[in-house]
Amino acid sequence: MHDTEEALFMTVHGIAERLAGQPVPVVMDALTRQLPPAPGIAVAELRRIAEEISVGRDPSGL
């Protein structure tokens, strides 16, 4: 489980670095294409993450 969480955080961090300030649909597309499969991640959660990245925040905490 720890490896999956670490992979998720690293992927979100990389997307946040590359796409900070981009429109939510652009960030959502990147998240859905690049995040490794993980149980419990709903579309609403992905949208929240995308909104954070869109306004320039890095929700990964890294």
N, C-alpha and C positions, 0 to 999 in steps of 0.2 A: 504494500500500500504506500509506503514512504516513497518508493521510486516513482510511482505514478503521480503522486502529489508534486514531487520535485520536477518531473517532466512538465506537468501542467503549469507550474509557476514559471519555469524557465521559458516556456513557449509564450505565455502571456507577457512576460517581461520583454522578450524579443519583439513581439508584435507592438507593444507599447513604445518601445524605442523607435521602431520604424514608422509607425502610423499615428503617433501623437498628433492631435489636431485635425485628423482626417474625418470625413463624415461617418456617422454611425454605420450606414450600410457597407462602407468599404471595410471598416474594422470588423463588422459581423462576418463578412465574407472570409476575411483572413482567419478569424477565430474558428469558423466552422470547417475550413479546409485544413488548418494546421494543428489544431489541438488533438492530442492523442485521445482515444476513446476512454471515457471514465464514467462510471455509474454516478447518477445523481446530478449531473449537470443538465439543467433544463434550459430551454430557449430563453426564458426570462432572465436567468442568471447570465447567460452569454450576452444578452442585450445590456444588462447592467454593467458588465465588464467593458463592453464596447462603448457605452456612454462615458465611462470613466476615461478610457483611452482617448476618446474623441475630444474631451476637454483638456487633454494634456496630462492626465494623472496616470501613474503606473500602479494598477491595483494588485500587482504581484507582491508588493512589499519588498522587492529586491532592490 
